[in-house]
Amino acid sequence: MVDRIDARLAELGLELPGPHPPHDPLDAVVVHEGVARTSGQLPRIAGELTCVGTLGDDVSVEEGYAAARICALNALSVLRAELGSLDRIDRVLTLTGYVASVPGFHEQPMVVDGASHVLRDVFGDAGRHTRSAIGVAALPRGGAVEVEVAGGGEVDPHNHPTHEFYYVTSGRGIMVIDGEEREIGQGDLVHIPPMAIHSLRPVSDNAPIHCFCFAVAAPDAGEINYTEH
């Protein structure tokens, strides 16, 4: 099964260029109390910086914007490497963007918009976030932009996502899973993937449907033994 966020990245034509882990003793991502926070991510592809210099001098706002997009993709790359799936992130919480700038340059927000737009496009409304766009004199290795991202959700790598199941004991109904409808009836066992939006209604108000619902924590639905009729 393809993860939903990976499918969304493919739909947008985006590839994650990393991960590019930091040097020891730093961690690329720290997970604590339901929040995953990245270390600063530079605009790197295949280990090489794509944008070096200073905004207001030898780097344009458009080039800085493009660099911020790459920084955001690198942040998603280290998050996926740490969490196993970007589907574990329910909400992007905050983004901090650093822009190497000359004195008098005031367009840092326009530059960091590149990263913000990536997160919004990938996660939808869950990608909206608080943000700081900060001008600095210099960044590591001469990079023009650096970005940190924090997200919340089922991000503890020791916790497995929850799969729900509905077993129909009597009646017939319409199950909707992420917008797709299917009719179910007595004896059917329906699997609800983690984080899927779902609802169940009877086919007729005069013919109610009765189900058992239970949940199983597992890293992958393929590891759960069940039969669907």
Number of C-alpha atoms within 10 A of each C-alpha: 7 8 12 16 16 18 13 16 18 12 10 12 8 15 13 18 19 21 22 17 16 13 8 7 5 10 14 21 24 15 18 11 10 12 19 23 22 22 19 21 29 32 27 20 17 10 12 9 16 16 20 21 20 23 26 16 12 12 16 14 16 13 17 28 22 20 28 32 23 31 31 28 29 28 31 24 22 25 27 20 15 21 20 13 19 23 20 23 25 16 19 23 20 18 23 18 26 26 28 27 25 16 12 8 14 13 16 23 19 16 26 31 19 21 27 26 17 22 24 15 15 22 20 14 12 16 21 18 17 12 17 14 18 18 21 16 12 17 18 12 10 14 23 29 36 25 28 22 27 23 25 20 17 22 26 19 14 9 12 16 21 18 20 18 18 19 19 20 15 15 17 21 21 18 21 17 16 13 11 9 13 11 14 22 20 16 14 18 20 18 18 20 18 20 17 14 11 14 12 16 14 18 17 12 8 7 12 13 21 17 18 10 12 11 13 14 14 15 17 14 19 9 8 12 6 12 9 9 10
